[in-house]
Amino acid sequence: MIRTLTLLALFTALPGCIFVLGGDKACDASAAGSVAVTVSAGDGGDVSAAVVSFSVDGGAAQPCDNFAGDGEYVCGWEVSGAIDVRVEAVGYETFEQTVVVEEGECHVIPEHVDAVLEPTGVDCTAEVVPSVIATVADSSGAELSDVSVEWSRRDAEMAPQPCDARGDGTWVCGEEVAGDLEIFAQAGGHAGEMVSVHVNADECHVITEIVAFELEWLPD
């Protein structure tokens, strides 16, 4: 059933497109996903925060789409060639596999990858490590009011999540979430500011990044 749903998700309509001819066959206006990736853990653990990316013919890495949810990703749309799929998750060995996606008469011929992640085997501590710790200050040293800080993943469609204020002038943005994150800070009377940051991970936990905001007053 998962495989069937994945393959159905590999085709999406392209608004405004017209029907085109592929040889003597009328082709529809949908776009075919190149590679469907199902991510799971060999030990049954939670790998919902996995970072899934792909590259084509040795090119730059690009994020895979995770709109289907439930560990289902689509890597590339109407992209053919040698596609390298990479899956990373905290506490698990990195998964890599290369598949060759061929051109069909109208669309690429989708491939499927079952990415089963295996634990690193390292005895990790049970602590929960912050992804980003943010500090927020006024650029001139004045006291701030109504401060709020939010975070989101750059490679996924998700609503911004509030960062947790620790009471010491810092905010914790995400826990054990690796990859490309966007941090947004704002305060009363000040212009908001967004910073992009890449959070790495070792065998057990993320490696916390520190982000310092210095907000400017809004013009009168």
C-alpha positions in Angstrom: 0.0 0.0 0.0 2.8 2.5 0.9 4.5 1.8 -2.5 1.2 2.4 -4.3 0.6 5.7 -2.5 4.1 6.8 -3.2 3.9 6.1 -6.9 0.6 8.0 -7.1 2.2 10.9 -5.3 4.9 10.9 -8.0 2.6 12.7 -10.4 1.3 16.2 -9.9 -0.6 18.5 -12.2 1.1 21.6 -13.6 -1.4 24.5 -13.8 -1.5 26.3 -17.1 0.2 23.5 -19.0 -1.2 22.1 -22.3 -1.2 18.7 -23.7 1.9 17.9 -25.7 2.8 15.1 -28.1 5.4 12.5 -27.2 5.9 10.7 -30.6 2.5 9.7 -31.7 1.1 9.7 -28.2 -0.8 12.6 -26.5 0.9 13.3 -23.2 -0.9 14.7 -20.2 0.2 17.9 -18.5 1.3 16.3 -15.2 4.9 16.2 -13.9 6.4 12.9 -12.9 8.5 12.6 -9.8 11.9 11.1 -10.5 12.6 9.0 -7.3 10.2 8.1 -4.5 12.0 7.5 -1.2 10.4 5.7 1.8 12.4 6.4 5.0 12.2 4.0 8.0 14.4 2.9 10.8 15.7 -0.7 11.1 15.1 -0.6 14.9 11.7 1.0 14.7 12.9 4.4 15.9 11.6 7.8 15.1 13.3 9.2 11.9 10.6 11.7 11.1 13.2 14.5 11.3 15.5 12.8 8.7 17.1 15.1 6.1 16.6 13.7 2.6 18.5 15.1 -0.4 19.5 14.2 -3.9 22.0 15.2 -6.6 22.0 14.5 -10.3 25.0 13.3 -12.2 27.3 14.4 -9.4 25.9 17.9 -9.2 25.0 20.0 -6.1 22.7 18.5 -3.5 19.0 19.5 -3.5 16.3 18.9 -0.9 13.7 16.3 -1.6 10.0 17.2 -1.1 8.2 15.8 1.9 4.6 17.0 1.3 3.2 13.5 1.4 4.3 13.0 5.0 4.7 9.6 6.8 8.3 9.1 5.7 7.5 9.5 2.0 9.7 11.9 -0.1 9.9 12.8 -3.8 13.4 13.6 -5.1 13.3 15.6 -8.4 10.5 16.2 -10.9 11.0 15.1 -14.5 14.7 14.8 -13.9 16.6 11.9 -15.5 20.1 10.6 -15.1 22.1 9.1 -12.3 20.4 10.3 -9.1 22.2 10.0 -5.8 19.8 9.8 -2.8 21.2 10.7 0.7 19.3 10.3 4.0 20.6 11.5 7.3 19.1 11.2 10.8 20.5 11.7 14.2 21.6 8.5 15.8 21.6 6.5 12.5 24.1 5.7 9.8 23.9 7.8 6.7 22.0 6.0 3.9 23.1 6.6 0.3 21.9 4.9 -2.9 22.2 5.8 -6.6 19.5 5.0 -9.1 19.3 5.7 -12.8 16.1 7.4 -13.9 15.3 7.0 -17.6 13.3 9.1 -20.0 9.9 7.7 -21.1 7.8 8.6 -24.0 6.1 11.5 -22.1 7.6 11.5 -18.7 10.6 10.1 -16.8 10.2 6.6 -15.5 10.0 6.8 -11.7 12.3 4.8 -9.5 11.7 3.9 -5.8 14.2 3.7 -2.9 13.5 2.0 0.4 15.9 3.8 2.8 16.1 1.7 5.9 18.3 3.5 8.4 20.4 1.5 10.8 21.5 2.8 14.3 25.1 3.9 14.6 25.7 1.4 17.4 27.1 4.2 19.6 25.9 4.3 23.1 24.2 7.7 23.1 23.0 9.7 26.0 19.3 10.4 26.6 19.8 14.2 26.7 17.8 16.3 24.2 20.1 18.8 22.4 18.9 22.2 21.1 19.3 22.7 17.4 19.8 26.5 17.7 20.2 28.9 20.6 19.3 32.4 19.7 20.1 35.7 21.5 18.2 38.9 20.7 19.4 42.4 21.5 18.9 46.0 20.4 21.6 47.2 18.1 22.2 50.3 20.3 22.0 48.4 23.6 18.4 49.6 24.6 16.1 47.2 26.4 13.7 45.2 24.2 10.0 44.5 24.7 7.6 42.0 23.1 10.4 39.8 21.8 9.4 36.7 19.9 11.6 34.1 18.1 10.4 31.4 15.6 12.0 28.7 13.6 11.2 26.6 10.5 12.9 24.1 8.2 13.9 25.7 4.9 13.4 22.4 2.9 9.9 21.6 4.1 6.5 23.2 4.0 5.8 23.8 7.7 4.3 26.6 9.8 6.9 28.5 11.8 7.3 27.1 15.3 7.9 29.3 18.4 11.3 29.1 20.0 11.3 28.4 23.8 12.4 31.3 26.0 14.9 30.1 28.6 14.6 33.1 30.9 18.2 34.1 30.6 17.9 36.2 27.4 18.2 33.2 25.1 15.7 31.1 23.1 15.9 27.4 22.1 14.8 26.8 18.5 14.2 23.2 17.7 15.5 20.1 19.5 17.5 17.4 17.7 16.5 18.8 14.3 19.4 18.8 11.8 19.6 20.5 8.3 18.8 23.9 7.0 16.7 26.0 9.5 15.4 29.6 9.3 15.3 31.6 12.5 13.1 34.8 12.7 13.3 37.3 15.5 11.2 40.4 16.2 10.5 42.9 19.0 8.3 45.9 19.6 9.2 48.9 17.5 12.0 47.0 15.7 12.4 45.6 12.2 12.2 41.8 12.2 15.2 39.8 11.0 15.6 36.3 9.6 18.8 34.2 9.6 19.4 30.9 7.8 21.6 28.4 9.6 22.8 24.8 8.8 22.7 22.5 11.8 25.0 19.5 11.7 24.7 16.3 13.7 27.1 13.6 15.0 26.3 10.0 15.7 24.0 10.8 18.6 22.9 14.4 18.6 22.7 17.7 16.7 25.6 20.1 17.1 24.0 23.3 18.5 24.4 26.5 16.5 24.4 29.9 18.1 22.6 32.8 16.4 22.9 36.4 17.6 20.3 39.0 16.5 20.9 42.8 16.8 17.6 44.4 15.8 17.3 47.9 14.4 14.6 50.4 15.4 11.9 51.0 12.8 12.1 54.5 11.3 9.7 57.1 12.7 
